[in-house]
Amino acid sequence: MARRTKAEALETREQIIDAAERVFHEKGVSRSSLSDIAEEAGVTRGAIYWHFKNKHDVFVAMTERHRLPMESLSQQAESPDETDPLGKLRELLIYVLHDTVRDPCRKRVFEIIFHKCEFTAQTDPLMARQQETYLDGSDKIRRTLNNAIAQGQLPDTLNIERAITMLHVQMTGMLYTWLLIPDSFDLEAEAEHFVDCYLGSLRECPSLSGQ
């Protein structure tokens, strides 16, 4: 019975996150309420509070659910024992772009983050969460690039901080534009070319060398 109860609780939690994803996508995060999510999920507000502290907590759970596959690739790229960190980074970046096209749930979550997450006084915790994610991502990229330098895959003159900023801007801008106007370019077909352009610039671009 205990196992069954735990399984049912996990199922309800996933049901709530699924509903939040649909509600956030339809109404925008700031205009969505826990009552909206409860109604969409077919549960009571009390059921939501059993699993989550507030709407921000639901939003974080929604975004975290789509990080797990990327996390394993990221950890490989960051590991000092990885002999091909640049290859793992390439694999990760291509995976993110391809999966955004192929997985409707991931696409919907990115649409929420980029186009339906209005930052107001009420959503300050969401802004803080986005900033935390950016900084955490920067740390991961920094470790990966340092590993690539140690493995001789990148020049030791690489301006790592500039390279990190450039990657954030390129990936964010690419996803933002494609989600806004999907017909403007074929993201799935172009993903490898875009990623290879970035990685090639780390080796060859004079502006990414030195201070």
N, C-alpha and C positions, 0 to 999 in steps of 0.2 A: 504493500500500500504506500509506504514512504517513497519508494522509487517512482511509483506511478504519480504521486502528488508532485514530486520534483519535476518529472517530465512534463506534466500538465502546466506547471508554473513557467517552465522554460518556453513552452509552446505559446502561452499567453503573452509572455514578454516579447517574443518574436512577432506575434500578431499585433501588438501595440506599436512596435517599431515599423512594421509594414504599413500600418494605418497612418502613422506620423509622416512617413515618407510621401504617401499619397496626398495627405492634407497640406503639408508644407509645399509640395509641388504645385498644388492647385491654388492655394491662398497666399503663399508667401509665409515666411517664418513669423514675422511680427504680427500678422493678422490671424494667425492660427492660435487656438486655445486648447487647453487640455480637454475641455468639453467636446470640441470638434474631433479631437483624436479619439476620445472615448466612444463617441457616437459612430465614427468610421470603423473602429475596431469591434464594436458590439460589446463593449465592456463598460463598467462603471468607472467614474473618476477615482473611486477608492481602489480599484484594481490597478490603475496607473500608478497611484501613490505607493502601492505595495512594492512596485518595481523601480520607480523613479522618483527623485525628489521634486522635480519641476520640469518645465518644458525644455530648459537648457540641457538637463540630464538626458532627456529623450533624444535631443538633437545630437549630442555627443555619441550616444549609443548607435544612432543611425550612421554617423560618419565612421565610427570605429569598426563597424561590421564589414566595411569594404576595405580595410587596411590590411587584414590578415594575410592574404596571398602575397601582397607586395612586401610585407615585413620580412618574410623568409629570404627573399631575393636581396633585400636591403642589407640584412645581417651578413649574408655571404660577401657582398661587396665591401662591407666595412671590416671584415675579419682580416687581421694581419697575416693569417695563414693562407688567405686566398691568393692564388698565383695569377689570376686574371680578373682583378677588380674592375677594370675598365669594361671587360666583356660582360660582367655581371650588371654593371650600371647600364650598359646598352640594353641588355635583356630586360631590365626593370622598366626603363623608360618606354621601350617599345610595347611591353606588356600593358602599361598604364594606358597608352594611346589606343591600342587595339581593343582592350577590354572595355574602354569607354564606348566604343562603337558597338561592340558585340553584346554587352550585358545591359539590358534595359534598366535594371536597378541602379547600376553604377552611373549610367548616363543621367538618370533622374536625380540621383544624389548630387552629382556635379552641377546639374542645372539649378538645383536648390542653392548650392553654395555660391555659384557665380552670378546667378540672376535673380534669385528669390529669397535671399537672405539680407533683408534690409537692416542696416545697422542704425539703431536708435538707442535712446537712453535705456529702454527696456531690454534691449538685446546686447548690452555691454558685455555680458559673459560670453556671448558668441564671438564678439570681436576679439576678446582676450583669448578665446580658444583658437581662433584663426591665427593670431599672432604666435601663440605657443606652437602650433603645428608648423608654421613657417620656420621658427627658430630650431625646432627639433629636426626638421628636414634639412636645414642648413648644416647642422652638426653631422648628420649622416653623410651628406655630400662631401663635407670637409674631410671626414675620415676616409671615405672612398678615394678621393683625389690624392690624399697623402699616401694611401696604399699604392695607388697607380704610379705615383712618383717613385716610391720605394722599389717597385717592381720594374722600373725603367720604361713604363708605358707612356709616361708623360715627362716633359722636361722639368728639371728641378727649379727652373726660373719661372714656372707658372704662377701667375697671380691668382691664388686660390680664392680669395674673397671675391674678386671680380668674376671669376668663373662660376662661383655659386650664385651670385646675383643674376648673371646671364642665364643660367639654367632655369632659375625661378621664373624669370621674365618670359623666356621662350616657352616653357611648358604651360604656364598660366595663360599667356596670350594666345597660344595655339588652341587650348581647350575652350577658352572664353569665346574666341571667334567662331570656332566650329559649332559650339553649342548654340550660339546666337544665329548663325547662318550656315546650317549643315551642308547646303549645296555649294558653298563658296569654294570648297576643295574636298578631295577624297582623303579623309584623315587616315583610314585604314591602309590605303595604298601608299600614302606618302609618309607614313610614320617612320619607317626605317631610314628614309632619305633625310628627314628632318633631324632625327637623332644623330645620324652619321655626320651631318653638317656641323652640329654642335661639337661632337667629339673631335672631328677633324680640326676645328678652330682652336681647340685646346693645345694641339700640337704645333699648329702653323701660324696662328694669328699673332703678329707682333704686339698688338694692343693687349694681349693676355699674358705677356711676358714682362716680368719685373714689376716695379712699383707704379 
